[in-house]
Amino acid sequence: MYDVVVIGGGPSGATAATDLANSGKSVAMIDRDGRIKPCGGAIPPRLIEDFDIPDSQIVARINTARMISPTQRRVDIPIENGFVGMVDREHFDEFLRERAEQAGATRFTGTFVRIGRDANGTCVIYRDKASGEECILRTKLIIGADGARSSVAKAEVPGGDKIPYVIAYHEIIEAPSTVGEDYDPLRCDVIYDGAISPDFYGWVFPHGKSASIGMGTGLDGVDLKKATAELRVASGLAECETIRREGAPIPLKPMDRWDNGKDIVLAGDAAGVVAPSSGEGIYYAMVGGRVAATAAEACLKSGRAKDLRLARKLFMREHKSVFKVLGAMQNAYYRSDARRERFVSLCHDIDVQRLTFEAYMNKRLVKARPMAHIKIGIKNLAHLLGLVAETRT
């Protein structure tokens, strides 16, 4: 009998398993071996600090972000007083799983099948990768960290089958050997162009010796591989060797409820905690794993199932405002190329640049300069209404 079984060994599940094991709980973690999620791999300094990530996992330190509009206007935004760290999910996720195991979590490799309940309590049934047989793990509580379109969420939590999402696709390529106008190993490019993605964006993110290039969309009928191939041509990366290709759904809205009121709480993508507009997920997934572990600990101590609600309460208390602002920005600017053009134009503004990256690196809205926020609000409205001339490089 385990205290907690964690279903999923990505950043969210591995973080929950590590925290629970470190607190002395008996933990099992089930993960499908070999799955790599498509991801640009960007992590903020706060994640590195809060979750004690070693330098060996940081494959690049980005000091500039380039925004590219539908008309190919380019705005380079320097990242002052910090950097954006880059990780490769192939190695980063395995590092987190190994850390959970070292903390004392028991690791199982296989595929989740279903949750069972009988006179002896709750159990998780999974199919073992090595034997192909169904195995049973008995447990007091379950953390569902099995990603977007979570099987646990669909089966156990109200609304778990209705999370909006985009499909993300990327290709990991060998990085160019020389720095040029189209590619810089210290710069992330974000492409707001309806020809690449009609409702989201494309990206080129350096990973040291490799790079992630891809896009996302929530619309049916978009050929993600074709769009990525066109982005590679536009970025001068068509001839680079392709190392691997990956695709997966990315949720765009936190669920209204994360627990089933009995013995299950969700974490990470399963709970929908990917930031709107930016699609940033690693930091929020790990925070989601941490608050799920906190809620599970509280429930185990008190015996009250309602304590599982603590996970969502803790997360939203700190991040609700950021998600609200990013959601409003996506709704305002991602509707058309004309809107995207004005968004990139707005990115020329120094107040926008500074506050954006202060908020990104600290993972909270910056309140220290209220006049700057007022100025940005006025400029934002003016750009949306077309009352200002578009700034061009």
Secondary structure, DSSP 8 states (H G I E B T S, - for coil): -EEEEEE--SHHHHHHHHHHHHTT--EEEEE-TT-------EE-HHHHHHTT--GGG--EEE-EEEEE-TT--EEEEE-TTS-EEE--HHHHHHHHHHHHHHHT-EEEEEEEEEEEEETTEEEEEEEETTT--EEEEEEEEEEE---TT-HHHHHHSTTTT---EEEEEEEEEE--SS--SS--TTEEEEE--TTT-SSS-EEEEEETTEEEEEEEE-STT--HHHHHHHHHHHTT-TTS-EEEEEEEEEE-S--S--B-SSSEEE-GGGGT---TTT---HHHHHHHHHHHHHHHHHHHHH--GGGGGHHHHHHHHHHHHHHHHHHHHHHHHSS-HHHHHHHHHHTT-HHHHHHHHHHHHHTS---S-HHHHHHHHHHHHHHHTT-S-----
